[in-house]
């Protein structure tokens, strides 16, 4: 059962003796990242780059100590930049190298000290206070050796106050510990919220299953029994259509139950698969065209793909945007079935996958009893579907637009669903044109 699978996943989430895995983010607090992709952590990359530039400027603009001093400083610069890729290993190596460098040559200025302070703080955040204290020992040794061997360093007089620097480094270690604890608390709160949401969704799925699927299954069984016993071809065809439609509705209810009892991560992992969005739309449109033709409504429905990408949706709400598009397509065909005129060439539906958004354009002829209805509220609340008003609110919440109305004797619907947040898309476009 779908809801039982959801409950099993919920039980896994709530196990307190297991550490949750975050395969898509290796820079969460306490995860001990050995190697990361720096492009996926722009904040950390910017911080390391800013301090590295300070250290490089001091090295090039204020040289002292000859060639050895320059070589030591450049090696320090390279090792510090490597923290963006190898956070924990580079931090430990850098603490030892700093101690050795302090014994060999005077420092250029405050750049190296700022880099070491940042390294110790992030090391505690990424690992533990214990490892941070271990890495701080050679740093403190280097500071005291530097103050003893080179007391008159013009660019680094702050080293004469080595005890003050020791106290400041301990404060930085404590700051890293506080940030790590705060981050872990936020992660635990997010896990709790997700677990509560999953509990609610599984409960809703159970209620739907208990209240709907039993009656639908009974209708399917009755129609199958009548189909076997019926001798009249017309009645047999009617029972066959009832059976097929009840089974399709039952499949749809089961799909809703699976969606409710599946976490967002599972949906994102299984939503793409080997089947792209264009193929999914073609299959859905073909299925709806077949259903409409069975009840005597025939027309033209097509999918126009201008981009040929398996998954054009982007951002954190990929599942929500794809679900909104598919639900809007179902609502369009549902309203054609319930409020369209029977006959040939009575509807046209075009679904276009453009560069930045997907568009749905639907037009169908209305029966005589539903023409000349200018009440937009009545149009938006047509019975039988999920309610066009709710769909319009969802689409507008995602940055899209939707309009409905009548032109002559036809019903016209237009909807546009962006692939990503329009504000994010505009910011990316501005960066490209800079």
CORWODA-V441309 format. One record per backbone hydrogen bond with DSSP energy under -1.0 kcal/mol. NH is the residue of the N-H (numbers start at 0). CO is the residue of the C=O. E is the energy in kcal/mol with one decimal. If there is no record, write none. Layout:
NH:CO:E
NH:CO:E
This chain:
4:0:-1.9
5:1:-2.0
6:2:-2.1
7:3:-2.2
8:4:-2.1
9:5:-2.2
10:6:-2.4
11:7:-1.8
12:8:-2.1
13:9:-2.0
24:21:-1.6
29:124:-1.9
30:27:-1.7
31:125:-2.6
35:84:-2.3
39:36:-1.6
40:37:-1.5
44:40:-2.2
45:41:-2.5
46:42:-2.2
47:43:-2.4
48:44:-2.3
49:45:-2.3
50:46:-1.9
51:47:-2.3
52:48:-2.0
53:49:-1.6
54:50:-2.1
55:51:-2.4
56:52:-2.6
57:53:-2.0
58:54:-1.8
59:55:-2.4
60:56:-3.0
61:57:-1.5
69:65:-1.6
70:66:-2.6
71:67:-2.6
72:68:-2.1
73:69:-2.3
74:70:-2.4
75:71:-2.1
76:72:-2.1
77:73:-2.2
78:74:-2.6
79:75:-2.4
80:76:-2.0
81:77:-1.6
82:79:-1.5
83:80:-1.8
84:81:-1.4
85:81:-3.2
87:32:-1.7
89:85:-2.0
90:86:-1.4
91:87:-2.1
92:88:-2.3
93:89:-2.6
94:90:-1.9
95:91:-1.4
96:92:-2.6
97:93:-2.6
98:94:-1.4
99:95:-2.0
100:96:-3.0
101:97:-2.2
102:98:-1.1
103:99:-1.0
104:100:-2.4
113:109:-2.5
114:110:-2.3
115:111:-2.4
116:112:-2.4
117:113:-2.4
118:114:-2.5
119:115:-2.4
120:116:-2.2
121:117:-2.4
122:118:-2.1
123:119:-2.1
124:120:-1.7
125:121:-2.7
126:122:-2.1
131:127:-1.7
132:128:-2.4
133:129:-1.9
134:130:-2.4
135:131:-1.6
136:132:-1.0
139:135:-2.7
140:136:-2.3
141:137:-2.3
142:138:-2.2
143:139:-2.2
144:140:-2.4
145:141:-2.7
146:142:-2.2
147:143:-1.7
148:144:-3.1
149:145:-2.4
152:149:-1.2
158:155:-1.6
159:156:-1.8
160:157:-1.8
164:160:-1.8
165:161:-2.3
166:162:-2.0
167:163:-2.2
168:164:-2.5
169:165:-2.0
170:166:-1.9
171:167:-2.1
172:168:-2.4
173:169:-2.2
174:170:-2.4
175:171:-2.4
176:172:-1.9
177:173:-2.5
178:174:-2.4
179:175:-2.2
180:176:-2.5
181:177:-2.5
182:178:-2.6
183:179:-2.3
184:180:-2.1
185:181:-2.2
186:182:-2.3
187:183:-2.4
188:184:-2.3
189:185:-2.3
190:186:-2.3
191:187:-2.2
192:188:-2.5
193:189:-2.5
194:190:-2.4
195:191:-2.5
196:192:-2.5
197:193:-2.5
198:194:-2.3
199:195:-2.2
200:196:-2.6
201:197:-2.8
202:198:-2.1
203:199:-2.4
204:200:-2.5
205:201:-2.4
206:202:-2.2
207:203:-2.5
208:204:-2.5
209:205:-2.7
210:206:-2.1
211:207:-2.1
215:211:-2.2
216:212:-2.6
217:213:-2.0
218:214:-2.4
219:215:-2.3
220:216:-2.3
221:217:-2.6
222:218:-2.6
223:219:-2.1
224:220:-2.3
225:221:-2.7
226:222:-2.2
227:223:-1.7
228:224:-1.6
229:225:-2.3
235:231:-2.6
236:232:-2.3
237:233:-2.1
238:234:-2.7
239:235:-2.1
240:236:-2.2
241:237:-2.2
242:238:-2.4
243:239:-2.6
244:240:-2.7
245:241:-2.5
246:242:-2.0
247:243:-2.2
248:244:-2.6
249:245:-2.3
250:246:-2.4
251:247:-2.3
252:248:-2.4
253:249:-2.3
254:250:-2.2
255:251:-2.1
256:252:-2.3
257:253:-2.4
258:254:-2.3
259:255:-2.4
260:256:-2.0
261:258:-1.0
266:262:-2.2
267:263:-2.5
268:264:-2.2
269:265:-2.3
270:266:-1.9
276:309:-3.1
279:275:-2.0
280:276:-2.5
281:277:-2.4
282:278:-2.3
283:279:-2.2
284:280:-2.8
285:281:-2.4
286:282:-2.2
287:283:-2.3
288:284:-2.5
289:285:-2.0
290:286:-2.0
291:287:-2.6
292:288:-2.2
293:289:-1.5
295:292:-1.2
296:291:-2.9
297:342:-2.5
299:346:-2.3
301:348:-2.3
303:350:-3.3
305:352:-2.1
313:418:-2.5
320:316:-2.2
321:317:-2.5
322:318:-2.4
323:319:-2.2
324:320:-2.2
325:321:-2.5
326:322:-2.5
327:323:-2.1
328:324:-2.0
329:325:-2.3
330:326:-2.3
331:327:-2.1
332:328:-2.1
333:329:-2.6
334:330:-2.2
335:331:-1.5
336:332:-2.3
337:333:-2.1
338:334:-2.5
339:335:-1.7
340:364:-2.0
342:295:-2.7
345:297:-2.5
347:362:-3.0
348:299:-2.5
349:360:-2.8
350:301:-2.2
351:358:-2.3
352:303:-3.0
353:356:-2.3
357:416:-2.6
358:351:-2.7
359:414:-2.8
360:349:-2.4
361:412:-2.5
362:347:-2.6
363:410:-1.9
364:345:-2.6
365:408:-2.2
369:366:-1.4
370:367:-1.1
378:374:-2.0
379:375:-2.5
380:376:-1.2
381:378:-1.2
388:379:-1.6
390:386:-1.6
391:387:-2.6
392:388:-2.1
393:389:-2.1
394:390:-2.7
395:391:-2.6
396:392:-1.8
398:395:-1.4
399:394:-2.6
400:415:-1.5
402:413:-2.8
404:411:-1.5
406:409:-2.3
409:406:-1.9
410:363:-3.4
411:404:-2.9
412:361:-2.9
413:402:-2.7
414:359:-2.3
415:400:-2.8
416:357:-2.8
418:355:-2.4
424:420:-2.3
425:421:-2.3
426:422:-2.0
427:423:-2.2
428:424:-2.1
429:425:-2.4
430:426:-1.9
431:427:-1.9
432:428:-1.6
